[in-house]
Amino acid sequence: MHAATTEDYAVTLSRFATQLSLESLPPEAVLAAKANVFDTLACAAAGSSAAGISELHGLATQWGGAPQASILVFGDKVPAHQAAWVNGAMAHARDYDDTHDAAVLHAGVSVVPAALAAAELAGGVSGADFLAGVAAGLETICRIGVATQIGIIESGYMYTSLFGHFGATIAAGRVLGLNETQMINALGIGYSQVAGNHQVTRDAALTKRMQPGFAAMAALISVQMARVGIRGAQRTFEGEDGFLRVYLHDRCDRAVLREGLGERFEFTQLSYKPFPCCRFNHPAISVALKLRETIGQRIDRIRAIRVGLNHQAYQAVCTPVEVRKAPKTIVQAQFSIPYTIATALIDGRVGMDHFADASLVREDLLALAGKVEASVDGEIERQAGRNISPVQVEIEMDDGTIHRERVDVPLGHPDAPMSEDDFNNKASDCMRASIRPLGADAVARLRALTNQLEKQTDARELLKALSPVT
């Protein structure tokens, strides 16, 4: 059992969040918060046409209620917690959203929808306060993530939604202007709701993409309950039955949670995805694209493809073997190294169209995916057992020739960043997938609104970026 600390992390976190202002953020953190808002909203546009989202939209509008906040792209106004729920699911639906490669989670998909719903609920929230709320929420989820020492396969939880409950609550609470006591209560109320399992990935369930929405929804419920004086758990993280013991089995570095909080911002280390699928696939895709330059048009002469990676990635995107080699659903394909390697080698890219029913029956992709054999590499496991795995790929040709490549840092990581053009091209790809037309200038509007967000007197201006053309 850990030694008692002078105050629970809920107190430390609440003080940090309620005191955080845009002026106290270093320039790189302000830019990182804007980048996250831009990317998350672009991903939401793409997710609006994804499987399951229209059904969520239909439920939210059928249930009705106070018109407090907007469902992005669709435009309907519903109770704030329902808007956060649908928008969170929408932003995650294409698996195109940010990741923290060390924490192994997505940060913005619960935080940004919660902050946006809170801004609509409050009305008149400045862009500066909105950005401060987003920054506080992103820092919360990323800090908990990097401090956690147990992997998602061992714990059975998806940290995106599990930790997202706290990140989204901090973001929404900061946007609503909760005081420290109210924020502590909101975190405690949120603790009564935290959830998010890994089984949804194994079963290719559509609820995989909806779990961050549940976190955002819980956040809006929690902050509103706290605002009217409801008391939640007080020692949310480090009490005898606190989150760190109950959910993480005390395998969490408490020093990492606290050191430099408010001075060093972990969310500046977020990665952004160039490919719309699980981040565990990305190093392998990068390797495959490199090897394609060597192999050229001789794809039909490939005899075998061998992939080495860590245990966590092997479990997440390589098993069950028969499912990953021949995915039958979009979610199965999003979590398949064999399928995405084949896609990269044959088509020279991995795009949203590859995660559609028509691509799942392509004989060329399935034939090549069937030649992929993955295994746990002992050296990689020792180096990166908890993180997004480096990947080594070996391709054997029919004449016995061997081609090898390894990628440790995939594109989109802070050490291998996407350019602004990359972000804009990705956003254009996302906007084209919107269920309703957003206009030819949609990316430019989103870019202008996020770049100047701190100058906006009302954060609701952001909604214009995803307003359909009438």
Secondary structure as UniProt FT lines:
FT   HELIX           9..19
FT   HELIX           22..24
FT   HELIX           27..47
FT   TURN            48..49
FT   TURN            51..52
FT   HELIX           53..63
FT   STRAND          69..70
FT   TURN            72..74
FT   STRAND          77..78
FT   HELIX           80..92
FT   TURN            93..94
FT   STRAND          99..100
FT   TURN            101..104
FT   HELIX           108..122
FT   HELIX           127..147
FT   HELIX           152..155
FT   HELIX           159..176
FT   HELIX           180..191
FT   TURN            192..193
FT   HELIX           199..202
FT   TURN            203..204
FT   HELIX           206..208
FT   TURN            209..210
FT   HELIX           211..227
FT   TURN            228..229
FT   TURN            236..238
FT   TURN            240..241
FT   HELIX           243..246
FT   TURN            247..250
FT   HELIX           254..258
FT   TURN            259..263
FT   HELIX           266..269
FT   HELIX           279..281
FT   HELIX           282..295
FT   TURN            296..297
FT   HELIX           298..301
FT   STRAND          302..309
FT   HELIX           311..317
FT   HELIX           321..325
FT   HELIX           330..334
FT   HELIX           337..347
FT   HELIX           352..355
FT   HELIX           357..360
FT   HELIX           363..369
FT   TURN            370..371
FT   STRAND          372..376
FT   HELIX           378..384
FT   STRAND          391..397
FT   TURN            398..399
FT   STRAND          402..407
FT   TURN            411..412
FT   TURN            414..415
FT   HELIX           420..432
FT   TURN            440..441
FT   HELIX           442..451
FT   HELIX           453..455
FT   HELIX           459..466
//
